[in-house]
Amino acid sequence: MTDLLARAGVQMPDTRACLLRELADKYPMVAALLEWRKRR
């Protein structure tokens, strides 16, 4: 997942939700990922 985000321009050390939430407003892809995880 970090590779996919990096290809979209989002550099993340890992995909823990606490880190993703910080970037959800800036990157719609991150917000969508968080929403998808919540529904799973």
PDB file of N, CA, C and O in Angstrom, chain B, residues numbered from 101:
ATOM      1  N   MET B 101       0.812  -1.180   0.000  1.00  0.00           N
ATOM      2  CA  MET B 101       0.000   0.000   0.000  1.00  0.00           C
ATOM      3  C   MET B 101       0.866   1.258   0.000  1.00  0.00           C
ATOM      4  O   MET B 101       0.520   2.246  -0.648  1.00  0.00           O
ATOM      5  N   THR B 102       1.981   1.230   0.717  1.00  0.00           N
ATOM      6  CA  THR B 102       2.844   2.417   0.730  1.00  0.00           C
ATOM      7  C   THR B 102       3.393   2.716  -0.660  1.00  0.00           C
ATOM      8  O   THR B 102       3.582   3.879  -1.013  1.00  0.00           O
ATOM      9  N   ASP B 103       3.653   1.666  -1.459  1.00  0.00           N
ATOM     10  CA  ASP B 103       4.125   1.886  -2.836  1.00  0.00           C
ATOM     11  C   ASP B 103       3.062   2.563  -3.687  1.00  0.00           C
ATOM     12  O   ASP B 103       3.363   3.474  -4.458  1.00  0.00           O
ATOM     13  N   LEU B 104       1.830   2.121  -3.549  1.00  0.00           N
ATOM     14  CA  LEU B 104       0.727   2.728  -4.295  1.00  0.00           C
ATOM     15  C   LEU B 104       0.567   4.197  -3.916  1.00  0.00           C
ATOM     16  O   LEU B 104       0.421   5.055  -4.787  1.00  0.00           O
ATOM     17  N   LEU B 105       0.595   4.482  -2.632  1.00  0.00           N
ATOM     18  CA  LEU B 105       0.482   5.872  -2.184  1.00  0.00           C
ATOM     19  C   LEU B 105       1.657   6.705  -2.687  1.00  0.00           C
ATOM     20  O   LEU B 105       1.470   7.853  -3.088  1.00  0.00           O
ATOM     21  N   ALA B 106       2.857   6.145  -2.672  1.00  0.00           N
ATOM     22  CA  ALA B 106       4.038   6.873  -3.138  1.00  0.00           C
ATOM     23  C   ALA B 106       3.917   7.215  -4.623  1.00  0.00           C
ATOM     24  O   ALA B 106       4.302   8.306  -5.043  1.00  0.00           O
ATOM     25  N   ARG B 107       3.384   6.285  -5.419  1.00  0.00           N
ATOM     26  CA  ARG B 107       3.178   6.559  -6.847  1.00  0.00           C
ATOM     27  C   ARG B 107       2.184   7.693  -7.068  1.00  0.00           C
ATOM     28  O   ARG B 107       2.229   8.375  -8.092  1.00  0.00           O
ATOM     29  N   ALA B 108       1.289   7.891  -6.107  1.00  0.00           N
ATOM     30  CA  ALA B 108       0.310   8.973  -6.194  1.00  0.00           C
ATOM     31  C   ALA B 108       0.840  10.265  -5.566  1.00  0.00           C
ATOM     32  O   ALA B 108       0.137  11.275  -5.522  1.00  0.00           O
ATOM     33  N   GLY B 109       2.092  10.224  -5.078  1.00  0.00           N
ATOM     34  CA  GLY B 109       2.698  11.421  -4.512  1.00  0.00           C
ATOM     35  C   GLY B 109       2.555  11.560  -3.017  1.00  0.00           C
ATOM     36  O   GLY B 109       2.856  12.617  -2.463  1.00  0.00           O
ATOM     37  N   VAL B 110       2.101  10.511  -2.349  1.00  0.00           N
ATOM     38  CA  VAL B 110       1.909  10.531  -0.896  1.00  0.00           C
ATOM     39  C   VAL B 110       2.990   9.668  -0.259  1.00  0.00           C
ATOM     40  O   VAL B 110       2.920   8.440  -0.313  1.00  0.00           O
ATOM     41  N   GLN B 111       3.976  10.296   0.336  1.00  0.00           N
ATOM     42  CA  GLN B 111       5.067   9.559   0.978  1.00  0.00           C
ATOM     43  C   GLN B 111       4.678   9.228   2.415  1.00  0.00           C
ATOM     44  O   GLN B 111       4.470  10.122   3.236  1.00  0.00           O
ATOM     45  N   MET B 112       4.582   7.931   2.708  1.00  0.00           N
ATOM     46  CA  MET B 112       4.200   7.466   4.038  1.00  0.00           C
ATOM     47  C   MET B 112       5.170   6.382   4.495  1.00  0.00           C
ATOM     48  O   MET B 112       5.520   5.505   3.706  1.00  0.00           O
ATOM     49  N   PRO B 113       5.609   6.421   5.747  1.00  0.00           N
ATOM     50  CA  PRO B 113       6.472   5.345   6.242  1.00  0.00           C
ATOM     51  C   PRO B 113       5.706   4.041   6.419  1.00  0.00           C
ATOM     52  O   PRO B 113       6.274   2.959   6.269  1.00  0.00           O
ATOM     53  N   ASP B 114       4.422   4.140   6.735  1.00  0.00           N
ATOM     54  CA  ASP B 114       3.541   2.978   6.843  1.00  0.00           C
ATOM     55  C   ASP B 114       2.103   3.470   6.710  1.00  0.00           C
ATOM     56  O   ASP B 114       1.865   4.661   6.509  1.00  0.00           O
ATOM     57  N   THR B 115       1.159   2.563   6.823  1.00  0.00           N
ATOM     58  CA  THR B 115      -0.233   2.951   6.583  1.00  0.00           C
ATOM     59  C   THR B 115      -1.101   2.823   7.830  1.00  0.00           C
ATOM     60  O   THR B 115      -2.274   2.458   7.748  1.00  0.00           O
ATOM     61  N   ARG B 116      -0.521   3.122   8.966  1.00  0.00           N
ATOM     62  CA  ARG B 116      -1.330   3.146  10.185  1.00  0.00           C
ATOM     63  C   ARG B 116      -2.367   4.262  10.067  1.00  0.00           C
ATOM     64  O   ARG B 116      -2.078   5.342   9.551  1.00  0.00           O
ATOM     65  N   ALA B 117      -3.556   3.990  10.545  1.00  0.00           N
ATOM     66  CA  ALA B 117      -4.660   4.948  10.422  1.00  0.00           C
ATOM     67  C   ALA B 117      -4.326   6.296  11.038  1.00  0.00           C
ATOM     68  O   ALA B 117      -4.727   7.330  10.505  1.00  0.00           O
ATOM     69  N   CYS B 118      -3.604   6.307  12.142  1.00  0.00           N
ATOM     70  CA  CYS B 118      -3.284   7.586  12.790  1.00  0.00           C
ATOM     71  C   CYS B 118      -2.438   8.472  11.871  1.00  0.00           C
ATOM     72  O   CYS B 118      -2.585   9.694  11.892  1.00  0.00           O
ATOM     73  N   LEU B 119      -1.575   7.884  11.082  1.00  0.00           N
ATOM     74  CA  LEU B 119      -0.767   8.655  10.134  1.00  0.00           C
ATOM     75  C   LEU B 119      -1.589   9.065   8.915  1.00  0.00           C
ATOM     76  O   LEU B 119      -1.450  10.180   8.411  1.00  0.00           O
ATOM     77  N   LEU B 120      -2.433   8.170   8.450  1.00  0.00           N
ATOM     78  CA  LEU B 120      -3.252   8.475   7.287  1.00  0.00           C
ATOM     79  C   LEU B 120      -4.251   9.599   7.570  1.00  0.00           C
ATOM     80  O   LEU B 120      -4.499  10.444   6.710  1.00  0.00           O
ATOM     81  N   ARG B 121      -4.821   9.607   8.771  1.00  0.00           N
ATOM     82  CA  ARG B 121      -5.797  10.646   9.114  1.00  0.00           C
ATOM     83  C   ARG B 121      -5.207  12.041   8.992  1.00  0.00           C
ATOM     84  O   ARG B 121      -5.918  12.983   8.643  1.00  0.00           O
ATOM     85  N   GLU B 122      -3.935  12.183   9.270  1.00  0.00           N
ATOM     86  CA  GLU B 122      -3.279  13.493   9.183  1.00  0.00           C
ATOM     87  C   GLU B 122      -3.273  14.030   7.750  1.00  0.00           C
ATOM     88  O   GLU B 122      -3.219  15.242   7.545  1.00  0.00           O
ATOM     89  N   LEU B 123      -3.329  13.141   6.766  1.00  0.00           N
ATOM     90  CA  LEU B 123      -3.243  13.546   5.362  1.00  0.00           C
ATOM     91  C   LEU B 123      -4.555  13.402   4.596  1.00  0.00           C
ATOM     92  O   LEU B 123      -4.609  13.709   3.405  1.00  0.00           O
ATOM     93  N   ALA B 124      -5.599  12.944   5.252  1.00  0.00           N
ATOM     94  CA  ALA B 124      -6.861  12.675   4.565  1.00  0.00           C
ATOM     95  C   ALA B 124      -7.463  13.925   3.935  1.00  0.00           C
ATOM     96  O   ALA B 124      -8.069  13.835   2.867  1.00  0.00           O
ATOM     97  N   ASP B 125      -7.314  15.078   4.560  1.00  0.00           N
ATOM     98  CA  ASP B 125      -7.874  16.309   4.000  1.00  0.00           C
ATOM     99  C   ASP B 125      -7.109  16.768   2.760  1.00  0.00           C
ATOM    100  O   ASP B 125      -7.685  17.363   1.849  1.00  0.00           O
ATOM    101  N   LYS B 126      -5.838  16.492   2.736  1.00  0.00           N
ATOM    102  CA  LYS B 126      -4.986  16.942   1.634  1.00  0.00           C
ATOM    103  C   LYS B 126      -5.045  16.002   0.422  1.00  0.00           C
ATOM    104  O   LYS B 126      -4.928  16.451  -0.718  1.00  0.00           O
ATOM    105  N   TYR B 127      -5.222  14.727   0.667  1.00  0.00           N
ATOM    106  CA  TYR B 127      -5.199  13.721  -0.399  1.00  0.00           C
ATOM    107  C   TYR B 127      -6.495  12.909  -0.395  1.00  0.00           C
ATOM    108  O   TYR B 127      -6.710  12.099   0.506  1.00  0.00           O
ATOM    109  N   PRO B 128      -7.353  13.114  -1.382  1.00  0.00           N
ATOM    110  CA  PRO B 128      -8.609  12.352  -1.462  1.00  0.00           C
ATOM    111  C   PRO B 128      -8.390  10.838  -1.487  1.00  0.00           C
ATOM    112  O   PRO B 128      -9.220  10.085  -0.978  1.00  0.00           O
ATOM    113  N   MET B 129      -7.284  10.391  -2.073  1.00  0.00           N
ATOM    114  CA  MET B 129      -6.999   8.954  -2.115  1.00  0.00           C
ATOM    115  C   MET B 129      -6.834   8.389  -0.701  1.00  0.00           C
ATOM    116  O   MET B 129      -7.273   7.274  -0.420  1.00  0.00           O
ATOM    117  N   VAL B 130      -6.215   9.144   0.166  1.00  0.00           N
ATOM    118  CA  VAL B 130      -6.014   8.702   1.549  1.00  0.00           C
ATOM    119  C   VAL B 130      -7.357   8.655   2.280  1.00  0.00           C
ATOM    120  O   VAL B 130      -7.624   7.717   3.032  1.00  0.00           O
ATOM    121  N   ALA B 131      -8.193   9.657   2.061  1.00  0.00           N
ATOM    122  CA  ALA B 131      -9.520   9.662   2.677  1.00  0.00           C
ATOM    123  C   ALA B 131     -10.332   8.451   2.210  1.00  0.00           C
ATOM    124  O   ALA B 131     -11.025   7.817   3.006  1.00  0.00           O
ATOM    125  N   ALA B 132     -10.242   8.138   0.922  1.00  0.00           N
ATOM    126  CA  ALA B 132     -10.958   6.979   0.385  1.00  0.00           C
ATOM    127  C   ALA B 132     -10.433   5.681   0.983  1.00  0.00           C
ATOM    128  O   ALA B 132     -11.214   4.774   1.269  1.00  0.00           O
ATOM    129  N   LEU B 133      -9.143   5.582   1.172  1.00  0.00           N
ATOM    130  CA  LEU B 133      -8.554   4.395   1.792  1.00  0.00           C
ATOM    131  C   LEU B 133      -9.066   4.217   3.216  1.00  0.00           C
ATOM    132  O   LEU B 133      -9.425   3.110   3.618  1.00  0.00           O
ATOM    133  N   LEU B 134      -9.099   5.294   3.968  1.00  0.00           N
ATOM    134  CA  LEU B 134      -9.609   5.213   5.339  1.00  0.00           C
ATOM    135  C   LEU B 134     -11.075   4.796   5.364  1.00  0.00           C
ATOM    136  O   LEU B 134     -11.478   3.991   6.204  1.00  0.00           O
ATOM    137  N   GLU B 135     -11.873   5.339   4.450  1.00  0.00           N
ATOM    138  CA  GLU B 135     -13.290   4.978   4.380  1.00  0.00           C
ATOM    139  C   GLU B 135     -13.444   3.507   4.009  1.00  0.00           C
ATOM    140  O   GLU B 135     -14.276   2.805   4.584  1.00  0.00           O
ATOM    141  N   TRP B 136     -12.654   3.042   3.060  1.00  0.00           N
ATOM    142  CA  TRP B 136     -12.700   1.635   2.656  1.00  0.00           C
ATOM    143  C   TRP B 136     -12.349   0.716   3.828  1.00  0.00           C
ATOM    144  O   TRP B 136     -13.001  -0.307   4.037  1.00  0.00           O
ATOM    145  N   ARG B 137     -11.332   1.082   4.577  1.00  0.00           N
ATOM    146  CA  ARG B 137     -10.942   0.272   5.727  1.00  0.00           C
ATOM    147  C   ARG B 137     -12.036   0.217   6.782  1.00  0.00           C
ATOM    148  O   ARG B 137     -12.260  -0.817   7.412  1.00  0.00           O
ATOM    149  N   LYS B 138     -12.714   1.346   6.963  1.00  0.00           N
ATOM    150  CA  LYS B 138     -13.779   1.399   7.961  1.00  0.00           C
ATOM    151  C   LYS B 138     -14.926   0.467   7.590  1.00  0.00           C
ATOM    152  O   LYS B 138     -15.544  -0.145   8.462  1.00  0.00           O
ATOM    153  N   ARG B 139     -15.207   0.362   6.305  1.00  0.00           N
ATOM    154  CA  ARG B 139     -16.311  -0.482   5.835  1.00  0.00           C
ATOM    155  C   ARG B 139     -15.969  -1.962   5.816  1.00  0.00           C
ATOM    156  O   ARG B 139     -16.871  -2.800   5.827  1.00  0.00           O
ATOM    157  N   ARG B 140     -14.705  -2.297   5.788  1.00  0.00           N
ATOM    158  CA  ARG B 140     -14.279  -3.696   5.737  1.00  0.00           C
ATOM    159  C   ARG B 140     -14.542  -4.406   6.998  1.00  0.00           C
ATOM    160  O   ARG B 140     -14.239  -5.594   7.112  1.00  0.00           O
TER     161      ARG B 140
END
